[in-house]
């Protein structure tokens, strides 16, 4: 089974590897996420920040 998983797809060259975007896609803004989130919940749009636990955002 391991061999079949390793052979899935094709090998990417360096240029193709740089084009790959990974991670979480968030369509929600930090303000909308932090309205009900607990303190320390991280958000990333439009800037990287964290919820303050009172409905606000602390950007960093």
C-alpha positions as CSV (number, residue, x, y, z in Angstrom):
1,X,0.0,0.0,0.0
2,X,2.9,2.4,0.8
3,X,4.3,1.9,-2.7
4,X,0.9,2.7,-4.3
5,X,0.6,5.9,-2.2
6,X,4.2,7.0,-3.0
7,X,3.6,6.5,-6.7
8,X,0.5,8.7,-6.8
9,X,0.9,11.7,-9.1
10,X,4.0,13.0,-10.6
11,X,7.2,14.5,-9.2
12,X,7.2,18.3,-9.2
13,X,10.3,20.3,-10.2
14,X,11.4,23.3,-8.1
15,X,9.3,25.9,-10.0
16,X,6.2,23.8,-9.7
17,X,6.8,23.2,-6.0
18,X,7.0,27.0,-5.4
19,X,3.6,27.4,-7.1
20,X,1.9,25.0,-4.7
21,X,-0.2,26.8,-2.0
22,X,-1.1,24.9,1.0
23,X,-2.8,25.5,4.4
24,X,-6.2,26.6,5.5
25,X,-8.4,28.8,3.3
26,X,-10.3,31.3,5.4
27,X,-13.1,33.3,3.7
28,X,-14.0,34.9,7.0
29,X,-12.4,38.1,8.3
30,X,-10.8,38.2,11.8
31,X,-13.6,40.5,12.9
32,X,-16.3,37.9,12.0
33,X,-14.3,35.0,13.6
34,X,-13.5,36.8,16.8
35,X,-17.1,37.9,17.6
36,X,-17.7,34.6,19.4
37,X,-14.3,33.1,19.7
38,X,-12.3,32.5,22.8
39,X,-9.2,34.5,23.7
40,X,-6.1,33.4,21.7
41,X,-8.0,32.0,18.7
42,X,-5.8,32.9,15.7
43,X,-7.0,34.5,12.5
44,X,-5.3,35.4,9.3
45,X,-7.4,37.7,7.2
46,X,-6.9,40.5,6.4
47,X,-3.8,40.4,8.7
48,X,-2.4,37.9,11.1
49,X,-3.9,38.3,14.5
50,X,-5.6,36.7,17.5
51,X,-8.9,37.2,19.2
52,X,-8.9,39.0,22.5
53,X,-11.9,37.1,24.0
54,X,-14.1,40.2,24.1
55,X,-15.1,40.3,20.5
56,X,-12.1,42.2,19.3
57,X,-8.9,41.4,17.5
58,X,-5.2,42.0,18.3
59,X,-3.2,42.2,15.1
60,X,0.5,41.4,15.0
